[in-house]
Amino acid sequence: MPARTAAVDPIPILRDLIRFRSVNPPGDERACAEYIAGLLADAGIESRLLGPDPERPNLVARIPGRGEAPPLLLHGHSDVVPTDGQEWTHPPFDALLIDGEVWGRGAIDMKGGLAMMLSALLTLHARGETPAGDVVLAVVSDEENGSRVGAGWLATHHPELFEGIPYCIGEDGGAVLTVDPGRRFHPVGVAEKRACWLRLTLRGRGGHASRQGWPNLAVHQLTDVLTALRDGRLPVHITPALDRMLAELGTAVGGELAAEIVALRKGERTTVPYELMDTADAVYLDSTIRHTVNATIIRTPEKINMIPAEITVDLDGRILPGDFTVEDYVAELRALVNEFSASGTLGDELEIELLLEGSRNPKNEPELGPFYERLTDILRAADPDGLPIPMITPASTDARLFANLGMDCYGWLPMLLPAGSRYQENMHDADERVPADAVRFGADCLYELLLDHP
């Protein structure tokens, strides 16, 4: 029997992708999309470039399957965030391979994931194999700045391209939990929070800044608001996905931490045991058990000798998956500010403007049924020492837009990383990089999924 054709290595693809400076803003994703179209064309796969901006096209390709499984969507974005003001050890767009790591903007978010997808598809072609069902590949623009000309535009203007697809695979996954430093976790994204961006306007008496003692100034209100956001927390909500995640985490870890996770799941405690966890893990868990809010932009008149009569505060809020409304979220925020305000009523008096509400997934969370079990089975076979676990993504991805077309969406770009590693913390930061073998691991897992899934 002839030897099996070797897999198409994703690393040269990843390095090529990184070299395209598809920084958003402004985007300029066209050259990257054309490169991918060329790779596919060389394998006999036709693709389309479409979108409202000719310099920022989306690529869509459909690869026929054997008809033994329903169609599957693979989606990823070609844009990356800027590198301005960051000090990199190596140039961020040179895509250097150093000591087994690929360095560069997008190595993790998410050109590494795109390279996995392309490698899996091209390996099928090289081996003369056909996926179990049709595979639709969507490489989109603008994910890092609202998706208006990317997945949002495709879902609105070309939903027919995705008709009849029950499942989609996109970004997230990898090793991001170190609750047990000796064990490797493989999180599978099963739900996402959605954005709720707000603007608070605080008003009070203005005047000359040489006078002190006026009550209830706008800056006093600002102090109360910022203290509430620093020292307080919104209420805990144990959603179905969180319940399962906590149940599996509680089983996986031992000792005092396991007991605290069980107590959190049962509602017997409302705070995360920071003292028993790595700080990054505790922050992640804290962000998945409740809606979150952070002040990100504060505006006042730029005059040092004036007491500002008006201050605005922009808040990045994130709402848990489920049936929670903006009104529910704002009510919790007002109650939190009341708790920390000198008057006890500031929260009720706040002028709050909704700036942006992210798309709500009408299905809230995907079913953790046969398709999810196939994802975890592949991970167990590929890494018997690892532990697959469902996770909630504290931010949002383009999955929210494809979910609105009726799909169950999963963040599943697996990486084989050392237990306790923190590569994903370099997303959007200087020195973003990824181990080459971790990308190869993910490509192999995706290949297995395309060959056989329910």
N, C-alpha and C positions, 0 to 999 in steps of 0.2 A: 504494500500500500504506500503510495507516495506520501511524503511528509506534508503536514498541514502548512499552508501558506502562513508566513509570519504576520502578526497583527501590524497594522499601519501605526507607526509610532506617533503619538500626539505631540511630542516635544518640539519637533521642527515646526509643526503647525502653530503651536502656542507661541513660539519665538517670533514667527512671522506676524502673527496677530498683534503682539505687543508693539511691534515696530510701527504699526499704523497709529498715528497720534489722533485717535478719535475722541479727543477730550471734549466733554460736554459741560458747559457751553464752550464753543458753538456746536460741537458735534462732528461734522465733516466725516460721517461714517461711510461715505460712498466707496472710497478706495478699499476699505476693509470688506465691505459687502461684495464688491467686484472680485476681490481675491477669493472669497469663499465660493462665489459662483463659478470661478475658474476651476477650483478644486473639484467641485461637484461635476462640472462639465467633463473634466478629464475621466471621471468614472461613469460617464454616460447618464448623469442625473440632471434633468432640466430644472431650472429654477426661474423665479420671477423677481424682479426688483420693482417695488411699488411703494408709493407714499405721496404725501402732499408736497414734499420738498425734494427736488431732484438731487440735491447734495446730501440728503439724509434718507436714503431709501431703506426699506425693509426687504429682506430676502425671504421668500417662501418656496419650498420645494416639497414635492410629494413622492415618496418612494413606494411603489406597489409592494404589497405583502402577499403571503400565501393564502390569505383568507381564513386562517385558523384562529384569529384573534381580532378584536375590534381595532380601529385605528388608534394611533398613539401620537400625541404632540410632544415634540422636543422644542422648547423655546429658550432663547438666551439673548442677551443684549450685547451689542458691539461697542457701545460708548463706555467711556471711563471718566472718572472724576479728575479734576485738575491736580497738578503737582506744585502749583505756585506756593512759595513760602516754605516749602519743605526741603530739608537737607538730606539728600540721598547718599548712601555709601557708593552706589554705582548709578550711572545715568538711567533714568526711569524708562527710557524708550529704546535702550540698546539690547534688551532681552538677553543679557549675558547668562551663560550657564556656568555657575561657579560652585564647586564642591557638591554637585548633584542637585543644586537648586536653580530654578529659573527666576531671575530677578526682573521686575518691571511692573509698571502700572497696568493693572488688569490681570496679573498672574493669578490672583484669587477671584477678583470681582470684575468681569467673570469670563475673561478670555481663556482661563484654564478650563472652565466648564464647557465653553464652545469647542475647545480643542478635543475634549473628551467625546463630545457628541459627534464631531466630524470624524474622529478616529474610529469610533464604533461603526458609523455608516460606511466609511471607506474600507474597513476591514471586511464587512459583509460583502462588499463588491469584489474585493481582491480574492476572496475565497469562493466566489461564485454562489453565495448564499442569499436567501431571501428572508426578510423579517417575517415574523408570525402574522402580523397585520400591517396595513399601510402605515407608514411613518411620515408625518408632516413635520418638517423642520422650519421653524420661524426664527430668523435672526433679525432682531428688531433694533431700532434706534431709540434714543431719548429716554431710556429707563431711568437714568440718573437725574432727570429733570422733569418728571411728570408724565412721560410716555405719550404726550399729546400727538407727536408725529410718528410714534412707534406702535406699541401694542394697542394703545387706546384707539388710534386711527384704524388699525386693522380690524379690531373687534367691532367697531362702529360701521365701517364702510365695506368690509369684506367678510362678514360672518360666514358666508357660504364656504369659504376656504377651510373652515373648521367644523363644518356640519357633520354630526354623527360621531364626533370624537368624545369618548367618555373620560379619558384620562390624559393628564399632561405632566411632564417632568420639566422642572426648571431649577433655578439656583437655590442654594442653601444645602445643608447637609455638611458632611465632613466632620472632623473631630473638634467640638467646641466645648465639651464638658470635661472637667477634671475632678468631679466629686469623689472619685476613687482614683488617686494618682497612679495606681498600679494597673489600671484597667483602661482599655481603649473603648470609647463609646462611638457609635455611628448614628448620630441623630438623623431622623427622617422628618423633614418639615411637613406637617399635616394641617397647619392652620397659621394664619397671619393676623396681626393687629392691623388696623387701618388708621390712617392719619386723621386728625381733627385739629387743624391749626386755627388758633384763636388770637384775637387782639383785645387786650384789656386797655381801657382808657381810665386813667386816674386823674381826678380834678381836685383842686384845693385853692386856697388863697395864694396869690403870687405876691411879689413885692421885692424890696431891696434886701439883698442877702446879708446886710449888716445887722438886720433886726433878728432877734432870736426869741422864741417862745410862742409863736402863733400855733394854735392847735390844728390838728387834722390837715396838715399840708399833704400835697400829693406825694412828696418824698416819704412822709410817714406811712402813707398807705402802701407805697412801694416796699418799704421795709417789712410791713406785715405780710404782704403777698410773697416776697422772696423768702421770708422766714418759714411760711407755711409750706412752700415748695421744697425747702431744704430739710425741714425737720418733720414734716408730716407725710402721710401716705393716704392715697385714696383707698376705698374698701377693697377687700379681697373678693374675687369671684372665681369659684372653682368650675371652670368650663369642662365639657366632656373630654376634650383633648388634654387639658391640663390634668384632669383626674387620672387618666391613663398614664400620662408621663410620670406623675408623682408616684403612682402605684408601682411602676416598673423601676423607678429610681430607688424607692424605699426597699425593694427587694434586692437590688443590685449592690447597695452599700450596706455597711454594717454599723453596729455600735450606736452611739448617741445620735449621730446624724440621721440614721434610719428612723429612729424614734421621732425626731423633730420633723422629718418629712411626712411621716404618717400623721402627726398632730396637725401639720399644716393642711394636709389633704382632708382631714376630718373637721376642719374649722376650729380646732382647739387652740390654735395660735394664729396670729395674723402678721407676724414678722418673720423674715427669713433669718436663719441662724448664721449670720455673717461670721461669727467667731469660730464656726466649725467648717467653713468652706473657703476655698480660694475666692478672693474678692471678685474676680471677673465672673465666676460661676454664681456667686451670690447676687451680683447685680443683674445677671441674666434672669435668674429665678424670680427676683423681686419684680422684674419688668414683665413677667408672664402671668403673675397671679392677680394683677390689677391693671386698670387703666393707668397710664402714666402721663406726666406733664413736666416739661422743663421750659424755663424762661430762656429764650435765645437772643432776642433783640430788644433793647431798651432805648427809647428815644426821648430826649428832652431838648429844650432850647440850649444851644451851645453858647451860654453866656455865664461866666463864673460868678458874677455879682448879682444875678437874678434868681429869686426863688421860683422854680417852675410852677406855673399854674396848671399845667397839663403834662402828663407823662403817659406814653403808650408802652405796653409790654406785649411782645409777640410770644406766644406759647406754642411749642411743639407738643401736641397731645396725641396719644395713641390709644385707640379703643380696642378692647378685646374682641375676638371673634364671637359671634352670637347675635342676639336680638337687641343689643344695646343701641340706644339712639343718642344723637348729639345732645338732646334735652336731658337724658339720663346722665350723661357725662358732665354737662355743665352744672347740673344740680349737685353732683358729688364735689365738683370743684368749688362751688360757692360754700358748701358746708365746711370744706377743709379750710378755706380762707377765714370763715367765721371763727373757727376754732382757735386760730392764731392771731386774730386781729384784736387790737386794744378795745374797740367798741363792741366786738362780738357780732356786729351786723355788716361789716364791710363786704363780705361775700355776697350778701343779698343786694347790696347797692352797686356792685360792679357793673360797669357798662362793658358788655362782651359782644364782640363781632366775630362771626364765623368767617374765616378766610378761606378754608378749604376743608372739604370732607372727602376722604378717600372712598373708593368704590366699596360697597358692602357685598360680600359674597352671599348670594341668595341661599346657598346650601350651608353657609356658616362654616362647616368643617366637612372634609371628605370622610366617607365611610372607611373604617380600618378593616376592610374585608379582604377578599382573595388577592386583589392587586397589591394592596399594602403588604400582605403576607409574602407575596412573591418578591417584593423589594427586600424584605428582611431576610428571606431565605437565601437570596443571592449574596447578601452581606455575610451571613453566617458561613456559607460555603467558601467564600473568598477569604474570610478572616475568622477562623473558628474561635480565636481568643477574644474577639471583639463582641460588643453587645449593641445590637440595633435598639433604638429607643425613639418613640415619637416625640416631636418637639414643636413648640409654638415659636414662630418667628416674631420677635418684638417689633420689627419694622414691617415694610410691605415690599412686594416685588410685583412684576407683571402678572404673576399668577392670579391676582385679584381680578384682572381684566378678562382673562380666559375663563375664570370660574363663572363670570357673568354669562358665559355662553353655555353653561350647564356642565362643565367638566369638573371632575375631582382632580385637584392639583396637589402635587407633591414636590417638596424641595429635596432633590435626591441627586447630588453630585458627590458620590462617596470619595473619600481620600483615605489612604492608609498612612496615618501619621503616628509618630511616637506618642504613647499614652501621656496625656498632660500637655501636649504641645499647644501652642497658641498662634499658629500661623494666621488664622482668620482675624486676629486683632490688628494685623497690618493692613487690612482693607481700608482704603481711603487715607492711609497714612504713608509716611516715608518708608522706604525699604520693603515694599510689598514684594513677596516672593513665595514660591511654592516648591516643595521637593518634586523632582521630575518623576520619581517612582510613585508618588501619591497620585499624580495625574494619570499615569499609566494604569494604576489600580482602578481609578474611576472609569476610564475608557473600557477596561475589560468588563467591569460590572454592567455598564450600559450595553455593551455588546451582548452579554448574556440575556439582558432584559428584552432587547429587540428580537432575539432568536425565539424567545419563549415567554409569553405572559398571558394571563387569563383575559 
